[in-house]
Amino acid sequence: MSLFGGVISVQGITFLMLSVFIITVVGYALGRITIKGVSLGTAGVFIVALFYGALFSRQLSAAVIQTVGDTTFDISGQALKIIENIGLIMFVTAVGFIAGPNFFKDLKKNYKSYIVLGLIIILAGGLACVGCYFIGRGAEDDPKEFVAMLVGILSGSLTSTPAFSAAKDTVLPQYESAVTVGHGIAYLFGVVGVVLFVQLMPKLTKANMEEERAKLKIDGPSKANEYKGKLLSMDHFGLFPFGLAAVLGIFVGAIKIPLSLIGLSGNFSLTTTGGTLLVSLVFGHLGHIGPVSLKVEKRVLEVFRELGLMLFLIGAGVAGGAKFIEYFKAVYFLYGIIMTIVPMIIGYIFAKYVLKFNLLNALGSITGGMTSTPALGTLINVSGTDDVASAYAATYPISLIAVVLVSQLIIIFL
C-alpha cells in the first residue's frame, strides 16, 4: 500500500486493526466488572490499551513500518495518533451536538459560576504542582528538569493535551523529554481518577438519580431558531452536518493566537478538541442554516460518542504504555495522584457548597474543569442523561485556557 511516497505493508495495517479490536474486547470486559457498584466502564479500554502498549509496543513498531526506497521507518506512533484524533473528533463533536440545544441557555444563566469554577479547579491543580515542587526539590539533581517533569505531570493529571504541548514549547529543548515522561506517568490516574470520582460521589452522597435528573432538567431548547418551512436534510442520519461541524471545528481549532500579547511565549489555540466542541455546540443550538437541517439523529450521536471515546482511549493508551514502565517512578505517580485529587475535591466543594450546584451539574462541571473527556462519557452513563454535557461544555473552555497559562507560569517562575 502506497503512503506518502513510500510503502506500508498490508500486514502492518492488519496487525494494527487486530490490536484495536483485541483491546476493545478485553477493555470492555474489564470495564464491565463491578465492585460495590463501581466499575471502570469505558476507561477499562484505556487500562488495557496502556498495558498492551507496555507489553507489545516493540511488536507493533516492527509491524507498522513504512518503506521508502531501501529505508524503513517506524510509523506506529503516527498511526496511533491518527486513531486517537479520529476518536477525539467523533466524541467531542457528538457531545457538542447533544449539549447544543440547552447549552447557551444554561450558560447565560450560570456563566459567571462556570468561569469561576473552571479557574478554581485549574488554580488548585497549579498550586498542588507548586507544592510538590517544594516537597521534592531537595531530592532532585536538576531543579529545571524537575520543574519540567512536574508540569508534564500536571498536564497528564488534567489529561490536557494543550497544556502538554504548551509546556514542551516553553521549556528548554533538553527538558522536553521530561515533560513527555511526566505527562505519560500521570495520565493513567488522570483518566481513571476522575472516572471513579464521578461514580463514587453519587454513592457516597446516597443520591437518588431520578431526583437528581429532575433537578438538572431545564426548560426545553429555545424555539427562537425554529424554521417555519420544511427543512432540507442532506441524509437520513445527519452525517452531513456532523462531518461539516468536524471539518469547520478542525480549522477553528488550528487558529493560533500569540501569547506574546500578554507577555508569554508560544501560541494559544483551541486545538481540535475546543474547535470541534465550539462549532458542534453552535450547530446543535441553531438546528438549521436557512432551509438546511443541521440535526443529527440522537442514536447516531450516541454511537459516535461511544465509538469516538473508545478510539481516543486506545490511541492514547497504547502510545502512553510504550514508555510508562521505562520511566515510571512511584514518587512521580504519587505527585500525579495529588494533582488529580486536590483540584477535584476543591472544585466539588466549591461547586456544591458555594455555587449551590445540584449534584449532576457539579459533577458535569468537574469533568469540564478537569478537561476529562473519558469522565464525561462515564458520567453520562452513570446519570442516565445527556444533559450533564452542558455543564462540561460550559466549564471546559475556561479550564482549557487556564491550564495552558498556569503551566507556562510555573515554568517561568520556578
C-alpha positions, -999 to 999 in steps of 0.1 A, spaced: 0 0 0 15 34 -10 16 61 16 35 95 15 57 83 -13 66 50 4 51 16 11 34 4 42 26 -33 44 -9 -46 44 2 -70 72 11 -40 94 -23 -24 89 -39 -57 97 -19 -61 129 -28 -25 140 -65 -32 134 -63 -65 152 -47 -47 181 -76 -22 182 -102 -49 183 -84 -70 209 -81 -40 232 -118 -32 226 -129 -67 236 -107 -71 267 -112 -35 277 -150 -36 277 -149 -69 295 -127 -53 322 -149 -22 324 -179 -44 330 -165 -58 362 -184 -41 391 -172 -39 427 -197 -24 452 -215 -7 423 -183 9 409 -168 0 375 -143 14 351 -167 14 322 -151 26 290 -120 36 310 -113 -2 311 -103 2 275 -77 27 285 -62 4 311 -60 -25 287 -45 -1 260 -19 11 284 -8 -25 293 -10 -35 256 14 -7 247 38 -16 275 39 -53 265 36 -52 227 49 -18 216 80 -34 200 59 -59 180 36 -30 169 66 -9 159 81 -38 139 48 -45 122 37 -9 113 66 3 93 69 23 61 94 15 34 109 44 13 135 30 -11 158 9 10 149 26 43 122 17 67 105 39 93 85 31 124 52 49 119 33 32 146 33 64 167 17 83 138 -9 56 132 -19 56 169 -21 94 168 -45 92 138 -67 67 158 -66 90 188 -75 121 169 -103 105 149 -118 92 181 -115 126 198 -132 144 169 -160 119 169 -166 121 206 -163 158 211 -184 166 180 -212 143 193 -211 159 227 -214 193 212 -245 184 192 -261 167 222 -254 197 245 -261 224 219 -299 228 223 -296 237 260 -260 249 263 -264 286 256 -295 289 277 -277 272 306 -245 292 300 -264 325 300 -279 317 334 -247 304 351 -218 317 330 -201 336 359 -203 305 381 -188 283 353 -159 307 347 -151 310 384 -153 272 389 -130 265 359 -104 289 373 -107 275 408 -101 239 396 -70 248 375 -55 271 401 -59 243 427 -41 220 403 -14 246 398 -9 251 435 -7 214 441 20 213 414 40 241 431 35 223 465 50 191 450 80 211 438 88 224 472 83 189 487 106 171 463 132 196 450 158 186 476 160 151 462 164 161 426 198 168 409 185 193 383 157 217 395 148 228 360 143 192 348 122 186 379 100 216 371 96 203 335 87 168 349 61 183 373 45 204 346 42 173 325 27 155 354 2 184 358 -9 182 322 -12 144 325 -32 147 357 -57 170 340 -54 149 307 -47 182 289 -30 179 256 -29 217 251 -11 222 284 13 194 275 21 210 241 25 245 257 48 231 283 70 214 257 72 247 238 81 267 269 109 246 285 144 244 271 149 218 244 169 194 267 139 192 291 112 184 266 116 146 273 110 153 310 76 169 302 67 140 280 76 114 306 57 133 334 26 135 312 27 98 305 31 88 341 3 109 354 -21 103 325 -33 69 339 -46 82 372 -57 114 355 -82 93 334 -91 67 360 -92 90 390 -119 113 376 -139 84 361 -140 67 396 -148 101 412 -180 107 392 -192 72 400 -183 73 438 -198 107 446 -234 98 439 -230 67 460 -212 85 489 -240 111 489 -267 84 485 -282 104 457 -315 95 441 -307 96 404 -342 102 393 -345 132 416 -311 145 405 -320 142 368 -352 162 376 -331 189 393 -308 190 363 -336 194 338 -340 229 325 -368 242 302 -366 228 267 -345 241 239 -352 276 226 -378 278 199 -365 311 185 -345 295 158 -371 271 145 -376 272 107 -412 277 97 -409 259 63 -398 223 55 -361 216 63 -338 200 38 -319 170 51 -288 160 32 -290 125 45 -313 105 68 -288 101 97 -274 136 98 -239 126 88 -236 157 66 -239 183 94 -218 161 117 -190 160 91 -193 197 84 -191 206 121 -160 184 124 -143 200 94 -150 236 105 -141 227 140 -106 215 130 -100 247 111 -112 268 141 -90 248 165 -60 254 143 -62 292 146 -32 303 167 -32 334 190 2 346 200 7 346 238 32 375 234 1 397 236 1 390 273 39 387 278 42 349 275 60 328 249 44 305 224 9 304 209 -26 295 222 -52 277 202 -85 260 210 -70 228 195 -90 202 177 -110 195 209 -120 230 216 -127 239 179 -149 209 172 -167 214 205 -174 251 198 -187 245 162 -209 215 171 -224 234 201 -234 262 177 -248 237 151 -267 219 179 -281 252 191 -291 265 157 -307 233 144 -306 246 108 -290 272 85 -318 286 64 -337 256 50 -308 232 55 -311 209 85 -282 206 110 -299 180 131 -282 146 137 -301 115 148 -298 111 185 -289 74 182 -262 83 157 -247 108 182 -248 82 210 -229 56 188 -204 82 176 -199 94 212 -191 59 225 -171 48 194 -151 80 195 -143 77 232 -131 41 227 -108 50 198 -94 80 217 -86 59 247 -70 32 226 -47 56 207 -37 75 238 -33 44 259 -11 23 236 12 52 229 15 61 266 20 25 277 51 22 254 71 44 278 52 41 310 72 12 326 105 25 313 102 59 331 79 51 359 88 63 394 65 58 424 70 93 437 61 108 403 29 87 402 21 100 437 26 136 426 1 128 398 -25 115 422 -21 146 443 -26 169 413 -57 150 402 -74 146 436 -68 181 450 -85 201 422 -113 176 420 -121 178 457 -118 216 459 -138 220 427 -166 198 440 -168 215 474 -168 249 457 -195 239 432 -217 221 457 -215 244 487 -205 279 474 -222 279 439 -250 257 452 -249 235 421 -270 203 422 -250 170 422 -251 163 384 -244 199 375 -215 199 399 -200 166 385 -205 177 349 -187 209 357 -159 189 374 -154 168 342 -151 200 322 -129 217 347 -106 187 348 -108 186 309 -116 149 313 -133 136 282 -135 100 294 -151 110 327 -179 128 308 -187 96 290 -188 78 323 -210 105 339 -235 103 311 -238 66 317 -240 70 355 -265 98 354 -287 83 327 -289 117 309 -270 136 282 -279 169 299 -247 167 320 -228 175 288 -240 212 290 -221 218 323 -190 200 309 -191 222 278 -196 254 298 -166 248 321 -142 232 296 -132 263 276 -121 284 305 -102 255 320 -85 248 287 -72 283 285 -63 285 322 -43 252 323 -21 264 294 -14 297 311 -8 281 346 17 256 331 37 282 314 37 305 345 50 276 366 79 270 342 88 307 341 87 315 378 101 282 393 
